Amino acid sequence: MRPLEHQHTGGWTSYPVLSDLAHSVPGRLAIRLSIASEVKTVAMTRGLVSAVCAMAVATAGTTSGPLVAANPTMTLKVAGKGDVVIELYQAEAPKTVAHIVQLAKSGFYDGQKFYAVLKEPRPFLVRFGDPNTKSKPMNDPSIGQGGSGARIEYEKSGKSHVKGAVGLATRADDPKAGDSQFYIMLDNKPFLDNSYTVFGQVTRGMEIVSSIEVGDQVTSVSISGD
């Protein structure tokens, strides 16, 4: 069978081959129209595929489950040094975080000073949250004893005492005696886990925390994202 032949009941009909069509004006027009149609079809197909891919990428994150709200943050402005930003574990330690947030928003912490800094023989922690530090010298025997008057019990947050962890201070013999005082870890101390509530983590300004000395003042404490 020759190229482009078709058999029917009356015999064989020969169709002009592509080279024959190219030599006539109608033939050249037909070829151009055919090519243009093919190009348009390919372009439309590619556009559709691109659109489908874009939709798949855009919706990929929305089909995996509900969005989880970001944790609130607490910012301590340390006079002459800068800001320390702490992420608060709202879901893991809800009672502790709610209490600390309420105190911060009320201005309770504004003007207080760091009263305990333990760096020797190895970095341990710095401590903050006693309102007595606003008006009394750092060597006053009452320093470290003050608070807001509340009692916040221990919460098992599942967070460890790593460098930058923020924990609620309390008496070792009374896990329900937590209040306003908290500490920031200068190094990893896992032996404290399961005894004190870890309710936050420093996310910015750890170099400032490492440089803190007794008497450094926090001019203001603010909360965002709650």
Secondary structure in CASP SS format (residue, H / E / C, confidence):
PFRMAT SS
TARGET T0000
AUTHOR 0000-0000-0000
METHOD secondary structure of the structure
MODEL  1
M C 1.00
R C 1.00
P C 1.00
L C 1.00
E E 1.00
H E 1.00
Q E 1.00
H E 1.00
T C 1.00
G C 1.00
G E 1.00
W E 1.00
T E 1.00
S E 1.00
Y C 1.00
P C 1.00
V C 1.00
L H 1.00
S H 1.00
D H 1.00
L H 1.00
A C 1.00
H C 1.00
S C 1.00
V H 1.00
P H 1.00
G H 1.00
R H 1.00
L H 1.00
A H 1.00
I H 1.00
R H 1.00
L H 1.00
S H 1.00
I H 1.00
A H 1.00
S H 1.00
E H 1.00
V H 1.00
K H 1.00
T H 1.00
V H 1.00
A H 1.00
M H 1.00
T H 1.00
R H 1.00
G H 1.00
L H 1.00
V H 1.00
S H 1.00
A H 1.00
V H 1.00
C H 1.00
A H 1.00
M H 1.00
A H 1.00
V H 1.00
A H 1.00
T H 1.00
A H 1.00
G C 1.00
T C 1.00
T C 1.00
S C 1.00
G C 1.00
P C 1.00
L C 1.00
V C 1.00
A C 1.00
A C 1.00
N C 1.00
P C 1.00
T E 1.00
M E 1.00
T E 1.00
L E 1.00
K E 1.00
V E 1.00
A C 1.00
G C 1.00
K C 1.00
G E 1.00
D E 1.00
V E 1.00
V E 1.00
I E 1.00
E E 1.00
L E 1.00
Y C 1.00
Q C 1.00
A C 1.00
E C 1.00
A C 1.00
P H 1.00
K H 1.00
T H 1.00
V H 1.00
A H 1.00
H H 1.00
I H 1.00
V H 1.00
Q H 1.00
L H 1.00
A H 1.00
K H 1.00
S H 1.00
G C 1.00
F C 1.00
Y C 1.00
D C 1.00
G C 1.00
Q C 1.00
K E 1.00
F C 1.00
Y C 1.00
A E 1.00
V E 1.00
L E 1.00
K C 1.00
E C 1.00
P C 1.00
R C 1.00
P C 1.00
F C 1.00
L E 1.00
V E 1.00
R E 1.00
F E 1.00
G C 1.00
D C 1.00
P H 1.00
N H 1.00
T H 1.00
K H 1.00
S C 1.00
K C 1.00
P C 1.00
M C 1.00
N C 1.00
D C 1.00
P C 1.00
S C 1.00
I C 1.00
G C 1.00
Q C 1.00
G C 1.00
G C 1.00
S C 1.00
G C 1.00
A C 1.00
R C 1.00
I E 1.00
E C 1.00
Y C 1.00
E C 1.00
K C 1.00
S C 1.00
G C 1.00
K C 1.00
S C 1.00
H C 1.00
V C 1.00
K C 1.00
G C 1.00
A E 1.00
V E 1.00
G E 1.00
L E 1.00
A C 1.00
T C 1.00
R E 1.00
A C 1.00
D C 1.00
D E 1.00
P C 1.00
K C 1.00
A C 1.00
G E 1.00
D C 1.00
S C 1.00
Q C 1.00
F E 1.00
Y E 1.00
I E 1.00
M E 1.00
L C 1.00
D C 1.00
N C 1.00
K C 1.00
P H 1.00
F H 1.00
L H 1.00
D C 1.00
N C 1.00
S C 1.00
Y C 1.00
T C 1.00
V E 1.00
F E 1.00
G E 1.00
Q E 1.00
V E 1.00
T E 1.00
R E 1.00
G C 1.00
M H 1.00
E H 1.00
I H 1.00
V H 1.00
S H 1.00
S H 1.00
I C 1.00
E C 1.00
V C 1.00
G C 1.00
D C 1.00
Q E 1.00
V E 1.00
T E 1.00
S E 1.00
V E 1.00
S E 1.00
I E 1.00
S E 1.00
G C 1.00
D C 1.00
END
